[in-house]
Amino acid sequence: RFSGTFVGNAESASSAAATSPPAVAAASLPAVPTIPVVPTIVGVPNTVAEGVLNPNEVKPPASGTRKARVLYDYEAADSTELALLADEMITVYSLPGMDPDWLIGERGNQKGKVPVTYLELLS
């Protein structure tokens, strides 16, 4: 029974402290090592599987690329994203394990993640 776990006033705190076992600091507990689980996808660098995209390491799939028309201007948030201008045409594709709200976009030799909602996918 944990009578002193939730203390409402000072009187019960002093009586609870006398009857409760001493608290164990989290730092005194031995650390339990954790091993991150990263799915390995054949042909895809681990940096993509971990959610970190290095556009230079990503190769387009043999099939599954599509053309897309950009609907709105988009400013890239970082170097893993591709800035977009409305009405331009780009090539897009997805990779296994990638967030479904994003695609890889290519324009010439530039490559990066692009939000699906900014695109009109063409056949």
URNORRA-V498725 format. One record per residue. N is the residue number from 1. PSI is psi in whole degrees, -180 to 180 (NA if undefined). OMEGA is omega in degrees with one decimal (NA if undefined). NEAR is the number of other C-alpha atoms within 10 Angstrom. Layout:
BEGIN
n;psi;omega;near
N;PSI;OMEGA;NEAR
N;PSI;OMEGA;NEAR
END
This chain:
BEGIN
n;psi;omega;near
1;137;-178.3;5
2;78;-175.0;9
3;-26;-175.9;13
4;15;-176.5;17
5;-47;179.0;11
6;107;-174.3;10
7;130;-177.3;13
8;-29;-179.8;9
9;175;-174.4;8
10;-34;-178.4;9
11;-47;-179.7;9
12;-24;178.9;14
13;-41;-178.6;17
14;-38;178.4;12
15;-34;179.5;12
16;-37;-179.2;17
17;-31;-179.4;15
18;-28;-176.3;11
19;-17;-177.1;12
20;148;175.0;14
21;152;-179.6;10
22;144;179.1;8
23;144;178.9;7
24;123;179.8;8
25;142;-179.1;7
26;-31;-178.4;8
27;-23;-178.8;7
28;-12;177.9;7
29;145;178.3;8
30;140;179.7;7
31;135;177.4;8
32;116;-178.6;6
33;140;177.0;6
34;144;178.7;6
35;119;179.4;6
36;139;178.7;7
37;114;-179.5;7
38;116;179.8;11
39;140;177.7;10
40;124;-178.9;13
41;125;-176.8;13
42;128;177.0;8
43;-3;-179.1;10
44;128;180.0;17
45;149;-179.8;16
46;-27;-180.0;16
47;-33;178.2;13
48;-41;-179.3;19
49;-29;179.8;17
50;-2;179.0;15
51;2;178.0;12
52;117;-175.6;11
53;123;170.0;20
54;103;-174.2;16
55;-27;179.9;19
56;-22;-178.5;11
57;-11;-175.1;12
58;129;176.0;17
59;138;178.3;13
60;149;178.8;17
61;157;179.5;12
62;-36;175.2;6
63;163;177.5;7
64;5;174.6;10
65;147;179.3;16
66;158;172.0;14
67;148;178.1;17
68;144;173.9;21
69;132;-179.3;19
70;128;-178.0;21
71;-35;-175.1;16
72;154;172.0;14
73;143;177.5;13
74;125;177.4;16
75;125;-179.0;12
76;135;179.6;14
77;-28;179.4;9
78;-175;-174.8;10
79;-10;178.4;13
80;-9;-178.2;17
81;159;179.9;23
82;125;176.0;22
83;143;-176.4;19
84;149;173.1;23
85;138;-178.7;15
86;141;176.6;13
87;2;175.4;14
88;158;178.4;14
89;134;177.2;20
90;165;173.5;19
91;136;-178.8;19
92;155;173.9;25
93;162;177.4;18
94;162;177.8;19
95;150;177.8;19
96;136;178.1;12
97;0;-178.7;14
98;149;176.5;16
99;128;-176.4;11
100;-12;178.9;11
101;-3;-177.8;11
102;152;173.1;19
103;165;170.7;20
104;127;179.2;26
105;144;177.6;29
106;135;174.0;21
107;106;-176.0;15
108;-123;178.6;8
109;8;176.6;6
110;143;-175.3;12
111;144;176.7;23
112;173;179.6;23
113;144;176.5;25
114;143;179.1;24
115;134;-177.5;17
116;-35;-175.9;17
117;-14;178.6;12
118;4;-172.7;18
119;150;165.3;22
120;110;-178.2;14
121;132;-179.6;16
122;160;-177.7;10
123;NA;NA;7
END
